Amino acid sequence: MKKFILFALILFVSIQTGAQSEDWRNKYDEVFPFSEGLARVGTKKAVEDKVKVCDLQGNKIDIPASFEWTFGFVDTTGVEVIPLKYVFAENFKEGLACVAFDGKYGFIDKTGKTVIPFKYDCALSFQKDLAAVYLNKKYGVINKSGKIVIPLDYSEINVEDNNCIFIKKNGLWGLFNKFGKQIVPYKYNYVENFSGNRALVKLNRKYGFINEYGKEVVPLKYDNANSFYEGLAYVQIIGRNVLLDAKYGFIDTSGNIAVPLKYDEVGSFSFGLAWVKLNEKYGYVNKTGQEVIPLKYDYASPFLIKGTAKVKLGDKMFEIDKEGKIINQ
């Protein structure tokens, strides 16, 4: 009996302690997921004015604000290690967080010390020691010491997670390395982010792929294409008859045909399968091009995290698994 009472007491104390350990969350209006040991937290107060925020293009815009936010950071026990004084804050990434104070953006470390001064009109988080910054309507790139790697002279910049930097000048895109050296001249009409060390590029209405060194590893010969997902990218070639000869298929990162270009429409691979459409019917293929789920549906979605996809047959919509078995009808 004594053992039971002791066990119950320990259980009660542990439950109470666990509940108390989470009480700190109630102090804040917003608690974001932990990143590198710290969580971004925020509180708000009612205001009637409008506030200026920075959109994804670095433009300062006014938005109606019924609330004014301030942000700071807490550790895993809920201790407020960085005070709530910032009007904007991103999660910590690579040891630094992008924050805004008095209308300017800079970077702090995990002690709250200012590492890169608050002097930019906008800034993005670091990726592989590089961050895009914005000042006087121009973009540039800095490193973690605050040194300018790419001068703030450009209208658009994409900092990639493989130390490559796409820069747009006079309507065309070029590629730079992490040291600020240009490795591809300004020539592409369109670029997408790297995926699997391949970036989709467009020149003179044709699509292909380059690697991180700027080499065109997949020739620019396709009329449409998408980035790589799970090692394959869909591509399209349009024949003489745009309506009848525009067919899709998939290539690997070397440009080899993995799935023949014979479908009217396709979607990117997810969980090893991609939906395809031919003669108004949908089904699924695997990475070798085998039609593992027959093309019999009137609609099909990509497979989701739980391993199911939505399909439609006639007027009925239901879910199937990766073997084509009905899960929910």
Phi, psi and chi 1 to 4 in degrees:
 res  aa     phi    psi   chi1   chi2   chi3   chi4
   1 MET       -  -42.4 -178.0   65.5  177.7      -
   2 LYS   -62.9  -39.4  -70.9 -178.0  178.6  179.7
   3 LYS   -62.4  -39.4  -70.2 -177.2  178.5  179.9
   4 PHE   -65.3  -43.3  174.4   77.3      -      -
   5 ILE   -63.4  -41.3  -65.9  174.2      -      -
   6 LEU   -63.4  -43.3  179.0   61.3      -      -
   7 PHE   -62.2  -44.0  172.1   76.6      -      -
   8 ALA   -63.4  -38.6      -      -      -      -
   9 LEU   -65.4  -43.7 -179.7   61.0      -      -
  10 ILE   -62.5  -42.6  -67.2  172.7      -      -
  11 LEU   -62.8  -42.3  179.8   62.2      -      -
  12 PHE   -63.6  -44.1  173.9   77.3      -      -
  13 VAL   -63.9  -41.3  170.0      -      -      -
  14 SER   -66.0  -38.4   64.3      -      -      -
  15 ILE   -65.5  -43.8  -67.6  174.1      -      -
  16 GLN   -63.7  -42.8  -71.2  -64.5  105.8      -
  17 THR   -63.1  -43.1  -57.4      -      -      -
  18 GLY   -62.1  -40.7      -      -      -      -
  19 ALA   -65.6  -42.5      -      -      -      -
  20 GLN   -65.6  -34.6  -68.8  173.8    4.2      -
  21 SER   -65.9  -21.6   66.8      -      -      -
  22 GLU   -97.6   -2.8  -67.9  -63.3  -46.1      -
  23 ASP   -61.9  -27.7  -76.1  -12.8      -      -
  24 TRP   -60.8  -26.1   61.3  -94.0      -      -
  25 ARG   -63.2  -28.9  -67.2  178.7  177.7  -89.7
  26 ASN   -71.0  -12.9  -61.1  -33.8      -      -
  27 LYS   -74.9  -17.1  -65.5  168.3   51.1  179.6
  28 TYR  -117.5  152.3  -54.8  104.7      -      -
  29 ASP   -82.6  -22.2  -64.2  -56.0      -      -
  30 GLU  -147.2  132.4 -167.7   74.0   61.0      -
  31 VAL  -127.2  120.1  178.0      -      -      -
  32 PHE   -95.3  161.6  -63.9   86.1      -      -
  33 PRO   -59.6  150.3  -23.3   33.6      -      -
  34 PHE   -67.6  143.6  -82.0   90.4      -      -
  35 SER  -142.7  119.4  175.6      -      -      -
  36 GLU    56.6   38.5  -60.9 -174.1    1.4      -
  37 GLY    88.4   -5.7      -      -      -      -
  38 LEU  -128.4  149.2  -63.4  179.2      -      -
  39 ALA  -116.3  136.7      -      -      -      -
  40 ARG   -78.3  132.4  179.5  168.2   39.0  122.3
  41 VAL  -130.2  154.1  -66.6      -      -      -
  42 GLY  -144.9  150.7      -      -      -      -
  43 THR  -127.4  157.2   58.5      -      -      -
  44 LYS  -131.8  152.8   60.9 -175.5  178.5 -178.4
  45 LYS  -135.6  149.4   65.4  177.3 -178.8  179.4
  46 ALA   -70.8  134.9      -      -      -      -
  47 VAL  -139.9  165.3  -66.3      -      -      -
  48 GLU  -111.1  -14.7  -64.5  180.0   -2.7      -
  49 ASP   -78.1 -179.6  -60.9  -28.0      -      -
  50 LYS  -103.4  152.6  -67.0 -175.4  176.4 -178.1
  51 VAL  -119.3  155.1  -63.9      -      -      -
  52 LYS   -96.2  130.7  -72.8 -174.6  178.0  -65.1
  53 VAL  -128.4  165.6  -62.9      -      -      -
  54 CYS  -105.9  122.0 -176.9      -      -      -
  55 ASP   -83.8 -178.5   65.2   15.7      -      -
  56 LEU   -65.3  -19.9  -66.7  177.2      -      -
  57 GLN   -92.7    2.2  -76.3   72.1   43.8      -
  58 GLY    87.2    7.5      -      -      -      -
  59 ASN   -83.2  136.8  -57.8  -49.4      -      -
  60 LYS   -80.6  123.2  -72.6  -67.0 -173.5   70.2
  61 ILE  -128.3  149.4   57.5  174.4      -      -
  62 ASP   -91.0  133.7  -71.9  -37.6      -      -
  63 ILE  -129.8  144.9   61.1  169.5      -      -
  64 PRO   -60.9  134.7  -19.2   30.9      -      -
  65 ALA  -128.3  108.1      -      -      -      -
  66 SER   -83.3  -13.3   55.9      -      -      -
  67 PHE  -136.1  147.9  -62.4  100.5      -      -
  68 GLU  -113.7  125.4 -174.6  177.0   82.7      -
  69 TRP  -101.1  148.3  -74.2   84.5      -      -
  70 THR  -131.8  144.7   53.5      -      -      -
  71 PHE  -127.0  150.6  -62.5   93.5      -      -
  72 GLY  -152.0 -161.4      -      -      -      -
  73 PHE  -139.9  144.8  -65.4   85.7      -      -
  74 VAL  -123.2  157.5  -60.3      -      -      -
  75 ASP   -88.7 -173.8   64.4   17.4      -      -
  76 THR   -68.7  -15.2   54.0      -      -      -
  77 THR   -95.3   -1.5   65.5      -      -      -
  78 GLY    92.2    3.2      -      -      -      -
  79 VAL   -73.3  131.2  174.0      -      -      -
  80 GLU   -78.8   98.2 -155.8  168.9  -74.6      -
  81 VAL   -88.5  -22.2  -66.3      -      -      -
  82 ILE  -131.4  118.2  -62.1  176.0      -      -
  83 PRO   -58.6  154.7  -19.8   31.4      -      -
  84 LEU   -82.5   91.9  -81.0   72.7      -      -
  85 LYS  -137.2    0.7   63.1  178.8 -177.6  178.8
  86 TYR   -99.5  138.7  -57.6  104.5      -      -
  87 VAL   -82.6  -12.6  -63.8      -      -      -
  88 PHE  -150.4  144.5  170.5   87.3      -      -
  89 ALA  -156.3  141.3      -      -      -      -
  90 GLU  -106.1  164.5  -71.8  -76.6    5.4      -
  91 ASN   -64.2  157.6  -71.3  -22.3      -      -
  92 PHE   -67.3  137.0  -87.0   90.0      -      -
  93 LYS  -145.0  123.9 -169.0  171.6 -177.0 -178.8
  94 GLU    57.9   36.1  -60.9 -176.6   13.9      -
  95 GLY    86.2   -5.5      -      -      -      -
  96 LEU  -129.6  152.2  -61.4  178.4      -      -
  97 ALA  -122.8  136.6      -      -      -      -
  98 CYS   -82.8  123.2  176.1      -      -      -
  99 VAL  -136.9  163.8  -66.8      -      -      -
 100 ALA  -126.3  139.0      -      -      -      -
 101 PHE  -145.9  129.5 -174.5   73.8      -      -
 102 ASP    54.0   38.2  -77.6  -15.1      -      -
 103 GLY    82.0    4.0      -      -      -      -
 104 LYS  -125.8  152.2  -69.1  -66.8 -175.7  179.2
 105 TYR  -104.8  144.1  -73.4   69.5      -      -
 106 GLY  -156.3 -165.1      -      -      -      -
 107 PHE  -132.9  141.2  -67.3   83.0      -      -
 108 ILE  -122.4  158.6   59.4  173.3      -      -
 109 ASP   -95.2 -172.7   64.8   17.0      -      -
 110 LYS   -75.8   -6.1  -67.9 -178.6 -179.7 -179.7
 111 THR   -95.5   -4.8   68.0      -      -      -
 112 GLY    92.0    1.5      -      -      -      -
 113 LYS   -72.5  136.1  177.6 -176.6  175.6 -178.4
 114 THR   -73.5  117.4  -60.1      -      -      -
 115 VAL   -96.5  -41.3  176.4      -      -      -
 116 ILE  -122.6  120.3  -63.9  173.8      -      -
 117 PRO   -56.2  155.9  -22.4   33.4      -      -
 118 PHE   -81.0   90.3  -65.0   90.6      -      -
 119 LYS  -139.0   -2.2   62.0 -179.8 -178.7  179.1
 120 TYR  -100.6  151.4  -63.7  106.4      -      -
 121 ASP   -77.1  -21.9  -63.9  -32.5      -      -
 122 CYS  -164.3  157.2 -167.8      -      -      -
 123 ALA  -157.2  156.1      -      -      -      -
 124 LEU  -117.9  158.4  -58.6  177.8      -      -
 125 SER   -63.0  158.3  -65.2      -      -      -
 126 PHE   -72.3  143.3  -84.9   92.5      -      -
 127 GLN  -132.0  114.5  -67.1 -163.8   93.5      -
 128 LYS    50.6   50.3  -63.8  -69.8 -178.4   69.4
 129 ASP    74.4    8.6  -60.5  -32.8      -      -
 130 LEU  -127.2  144.6  -61.7  174.8      -      -
 131 ALA  -140.7  140.2      -      -      -      -
 132 ALA   -82.0  136.5      -      -      -      -
 133 VAL  -129.0  160.4  -69.5      -      -      -
 134 TYR  -136.8  129.5 -175.9   78.3      -      -
 135 LEU  -152.7  131.9 -177.5   63.4      -      -
 136 ASN    52.8   43.5  -61.5  -33.0      -      -
 137 LYS    66.3   23.7  -61.8 -176.0  178.0 -179.4
 138 LYS  -133.9  143.1  -66.1  -67.5 -177.0 -179.3
 139 TYR   -97.6  152.3  -84.7  105.7      -      -
 140 GLY  -151.6 -173.0      -      -      -      -
 141 VAL  -134.2  137.6  176.4      -      -      -
 142 ILE  -121.5  162.9   61.2  173.1      -      -
 143 ASN  -102.6 -175.5   61.5   21.4      -      -
 144 LYS   -70.6  -15.2  -75.7 -173.2  175.9  179.2
 145 SER   -88.1   -1.8   66.1      -      -      -
 146 GLY    88.8   -0.3      -      -      -      -
 147 LYS   -71.1  138.5 -179.6 -178.7  177.3 -178.8
 148 ILE   -76.7  119.3  -65.7  176.4      -      -
 149 VAL   -91.7  -42.6  177.8      -      -      -
 150 ILE  -120.9  122.6  -58.3  -69.7      -      -
 151 PRO   -56.3  150.7  -22.0   32.7      -      -
 152 LEU   -80.4   75.8  -79.3   77.5      -      -
 153 ASP  -128.9    5.3  -67.5  -29.1      -      -
 154 TYR  -121.2  154.4  -58.6   98.2      -      -
 155 SER   -85.0  -27.8   60.0      -      -      -
 156 GLU  -145.5  138.5  -72.2 -172.5   61.6      -
 157 ILE  -143.3  136.3  -76.5 -178.7      -      -
 158 ASN  -119.5  114.7  -70.8  -18.8      -      -
 159 VAL   -91.2  118.9  178.1      -      -      -
 160 GLU   -91.0  162.9  -57.9  -70.2  -37.3      -
 161 ASP   -84.5    9.7   60.0    7.6      -      -
 162 ASN  -117.3   24.3   60.6   -5.0      -      -
 163 ASN    71.3   15.9  -75.7  140.5      -      -
 164 CYS   -98.9  152.8  -69.3      -      -      -
 165 ILE  -133.1  118.4  -53.5  164.9      -      -
 166 PHE   -88.5  132.8  -82.0  118.1      -      -
 167 ILE  -130.0  136.2  -64.1  180.0      -      -
 168 LYS  -105.2  130.2 -169.1  175.3 -174.3  179.3
 169 LYS  -142.5  128.6 -176.4  177.6 -178.6  179.7
 170 ASN    52.8   38.6  -62.9  -33.2      -      -
 171 GLY    83.1    0.9      -      -      -      -
 172 LEU  -125.3  150.7  -62.2  175.5      -      -
 173 TRP  -102.7  140.3  -70.1   90.8      -      -
 174 GLY  -127.4  174.1      -      -      -      -
 175 LEU  -124.8  135.1 -174.7   66.3      -      -
 176 PHE  -122.4  156.1  -69.8   68.0      -      -
 177 ASN   -94.3 -178.9   65.1   18.6      -      -
 178 LYS   -68.0  -13.8   64.8  178.8 -179.9  179.9
 179 PHE   -93.3    0.8  -57.0  109.2      -      -
 180 GLY    88.1    8.9      -      -      -      -
 181 LYS   -86.2  132.2  179.9 -178.3  177.7 -178.8
 182 GLN   -79.2  125.4 -172.5  164.7   11.9      -
 183 ILE  -112.3  -14.0   54.9  179.6      -      -
 184 VAL  -135.6  126.8  174.2      -      -      -
 185 PRO   -64.6  165.8   24.3  -34.1      -      -
 186 TYR   -71.1  103.3  -59.9  107.3      -      -
 187 LYS  -146.1  -19.4   67.1  175.8 -175.0  176.9
 188 TYR   -86.9  139.8  -66.1  116.3      -      -
 189 ASN   -78.3  -24.5  -53.4  114.3      -      -
 190 TYR  -155.9  142.6  173.9   80.8      -      -
 191 VAL  -140.3  156.2  -61.0      -      -      -
 192 GLU  -124.0  166.0  -74.1 -167.3    1.3      -
 193 ASN   -62.2  153.8  -66.9  -23.1      -      -
 194 PHE   -65.9  141.3  -83.7   89.8      -      -
 195 SER  -144.1  116.9  175.5      -      -      -
 196 GLY    64.3   37.3      -      -      -      -
 197 ASN    59.0   26.4  -77.6  -33.0      -      -
 198 ARG  -132.3  135.9  -60.0  -71.6 -173.7  -93.4
 199 ALA  -120.1  132.0      -      -      -      -
 200 LEU   -73.2  131.1  177.1   66.9      -      -
 201 VAL  -133.1  157.8  -65.5      -      -      -
 202 LYS  -132.9  134.6 -179.9 -176.8  179.6 -177.3
 203 LEU  -146.3  125.9  177.1   61.7      -      -
 204 ASN    52.6   45.4  -61.6  -31.9      -      -
 205 ARG    70.1   11.7  -61.4 -175.8  179.5 -179.8
 206 LYS  -120.0  144.4  -66.4  -66.6 -177.5  179.5
 207 TYR  -109.0  147.9  -67.5   87.4      -      -
 208 GLY  -159.7 -165.6      -      -      -      -
 209 PHE  -135.2  143.9  -67.2   85.6      -      -
 210 ILE  -116.6  159.1   62.9  172.8      -      -
 211 ASN   -96.7 -174.2   63.3   16.1      -      -
 212 GLU   -70.1  -10.0   64.5  -91.1   37.2      -
 213 TYR   -98.1    1.5  -55.5  107.8      -      -
 214 GLY    89.5    1.6      -      -      -      -
 215 LYS   -76.9  135.9 -179.3 -178.9  178.1 -178.9
 216 GLU   -80.0   94.0  -67.5  179.2   -3.0      -
 217 VAL   -82.8  -21.2  -69.1      -      -      -
 218 VAL  -124.0  117.2  177.2      -      -      -
 219 PRO   -55.9  147.9  -22.9   33.1      -      -
 220 LEU   -81.0   83.7  -80.7   73.1      -      -
 221 LYS  -132.6   -0.7   64.1  179.4 -177.4  179.1
 222 TYR   -97.7  147.5  -64.5  103.4      -      -
 223 ASP   -84.8  -17.3  -63.0  -64.1      -      -
 224 ASN  -157.6  152.2 -166.2    7.4      -      -
 225 ALA  -165.2  164.6      -      -      -      -
 226 ASN  -134.6  164.1 -164.8   30.4      -      -
 227 SER   -64.7  166.0  -66.3      -      -      -
 228 PHE   -76.5  135.4  -78.7   92.4      -      -
 229 TYR  -132.1  124.6  -70.5   88.1      -      -
 230 GLU    55.6   35.3  -62.0 -172.7   -0.4      -
 231 GLY    88.1   -4.5      -      -      -      -
 232 LEU  -129.2  148.5  -63.1 -179.0      -      -
 233 ALA  -128.0  139.8      -      -      -      -
 234 TYR   -83.9  145.8   71.2   65.6      -      -
 235 VAL  -136.9  161.6  -67.6      -      -      -
 236 GLN  -138.7  139.7 -179.4 -164.7   43.1      -
 237 ILE  -123.0  129.0  -70.3 -178.5      -      -
 238 ILE  -100.7  125.7  -60.5  175.7      -      -
 239 GLY   -83.8 -161.8      -      -      -      -
 240 ARG   -63.4  -40.0  -68.4 -176.3  178.0 -178.9
 241 ASN   -95.7  105.7 -172.0  -39.5      -      -
 242 VAL   -58.1  -37.7  175.3      -      -      -
 243 LEU   -76.5  -35.9  -64.2  177.6      -      -
 244 LEU   -99.0  -27.7  -61.6  177.7      -      -
 245 ASP  -107.0   11.7  -61.2  -27.7      -      -
 246 ALA   -88.7   99.6      -      -      -      -
 247 LYS  -120.0  146.0  -62.8  -61.1 -178.3 -179.1
 248 TYR  -109.2  151.9  -73.3   89.8      -      -
 249 GLY  -157.6 -163.9      -      -      -      -
 250 PHE  -131.6  145.3  -68.1   85.1      -      -
 251 ILE  -121.5  160.1   60.3  170.7      -      -
 252 ASP   -92.9 -177.3   63.1   21.3      -      -
 253 THR   -69.9  -11.5   54.4      -      -      -
 254 SER   -95.1   -4.1  -63.1      -      -      -
 255 GLY    94.0    1.9      -      -      -      -
 256 ASN   -73.3  143.8  -59.0  -47.1      -      -
 257 ILE   -73.2  119.6  -59.1  -64.7      -      -
 258 ALA   -98.3  -37.6      -      -      -      -
 259 VAL  -128.8  123.3  178.7      -      -      -
 260 PRO   -54.3  146.6  -24.2   34.3      -      -
 261 LEU   -81.0   85.9  -80.7   70.6      -      -
 262 LYS  -138.2    0.7   65.8  176.7 -174.4  178.6
 263 TYR  -100.7  152.1  -63.1  102.9      -      -
 264 ASP   -76.9  -34.8  -59.6  -35.9      -      -
 265 GLU  -148.8  154.8  -66.9 -179.5   34.4      -
 266 VAL  -148.2  164.1  -61.9      -      -      -
 267 GLY  -123.1  162.3      -      -      -      -
 268 SER   -68.3  158.3  -64.6      -      -      -
 269 PHE   -71.2  141.1  -86.8   87.7      -      -
 270 SER  -149.2  129.6   61.9      -      -      -
 271 PHE    56.6   35.9  -64.2   91.2      -      -
 272 GLY    85.0   -2.4      -      -      -      -
 273 LEU  -131.0  152.9  -61.9  178.3      -      -
 274 ALA  -133.7  138.5      -      -      -      -
 275 TRP   -77.4  146.2   64.7  -97.8      -      -
 276 VAL  -136.5  156.1  -66.5      -      -      -
 277 LYS  -131.8  132.8  178.3 -176.6  178.0 -177.0
 278 LEU  -147.7  129.1 -177.6   62.1      -      -
 279 ASN    53.9   43.9  -60.8  -34.1      -      -
 280 GLU    69.0   12.3  -59.5  -58.8  -38.7      -
 281 LYS  -121.5  143.7  -67.6  -63.3 -179.6 -179.3
 282 TYR  -108.6  148.1  -66.8   79.9      -      -
 283 GLY  -159.3 -162.2      -      -      -      -
 284 TYR  -135.2  143.2  -65.3   85.3      -      -
 285 VAL  -118.6  154.9  -63.4      -      -      -
 286 ASN   -94.7 -174.0   62.7   18.0      -      -
 287 LYS   -74.1   -8.2  -67.3 -177.4 -179.9 -179.2
 288 THR   -97.7    0.0   65.4      -      -      -
 289 GLY    92.5    1.8      -      -      -      -
 290 GLN   -74.4  132.0 -178.4 -177.8    2.6      -
 291 GLU   -80.6   90.1  -65.9  176.8   -0.8      -
 292 VAL   -80.8  -23.7  -67.7      -      -      -
 293 ILE  -123.5  117.7  -62.1  178.1      -      -
 294 PRO   -55.0  149.5  -23.2   33.5      -      -
 295 LEU   -81.8   86.3  -80.8   70.5      -      -
 296 LYS  -134.3   -2.9   63.7  179.0 -178.9  179.3
 297 TYR   -94.8  157.7  -60.4  104.8      -      -
 298 ASP   -91.0   -9.2  -60.1  -56.0      -      -
 299 TYR  -162.7  149.7  165.2   81.8      -      -
 300 ALA  -151.5  141.2      -      -      -      -
 301 SER  -108.9  166.8   77.5      -      -      -
 302 PRO   -65.8  158.3  -16.9   29.4      -      -
 303 PHE   -74.1  138.2  -83.9   88.2      -      -
 304 LEU  -100.4 -178.1  -54.7  176.0      -      -
 305 ILE   -56.5  -37.8  -66.2  176.5      -      -
 306 LYS   -78.8    4.0   59.6 -178.7 -179.4  178.6
 307 GLY    81.5   21.7      -      -      -      -
 308 THR  -126.8  160.8   62.3      -      -      -
 309 ALA  -134.7  151.3      -      -      -      -
 310 LYS   -91.9  134.7  -71.2 -175.3  177.4 -179.3
 311 VAL  -134.3  160.6  -66.3      -      -      -
 312 LYS  -128.3  133.5 -176.2  178.3 -178.4 -179.0
 313 LEU  -131.1  110.2 -168.6   59.1      -      -
 314 GLY    68.7 -126.3      -      -      -      -
 315 ASP  -101.5   11.8   59.0   -6.6      -      -
 316 LYS  -108.3  130.5  -67.0 -175.9  177.7  179.8
 317 MET  -110.1  132.0 -177.4   81.4   76.4      -
 318 PHE  -153.8  175.2   49.6   91.5      -      -
 319 GLU  -106.7  146.5  -67.9 -176.0   -6.9      -
 320 ILE  -128.8  158.3   58.9  172.2      -      -
 321 ASP   -92.6 -174.7   63.9   16.4      -      -
 322 LYS   -72.3   -7.4  -67.6  171.2   65.1  176.5
 323 GLU   -99.8    0.1  -65.0 -179.8   -8.3      -
 324 GLY    88.3    5.2      -      -      -      -
 325 LYS   -78.7  141.4  -63.6  178.2 -179.7  176.6
 326 ILE   -72.3  128.1  -62.7  175.7      -      -
 327 ILE  -102.4  -44.7  -59.7  -61.4      -      -
 328 ASN  -142.3  117.0 -178.3   19.7      -      -
 329 GLN  -123.5      - -171.9  170.6    7.6      -
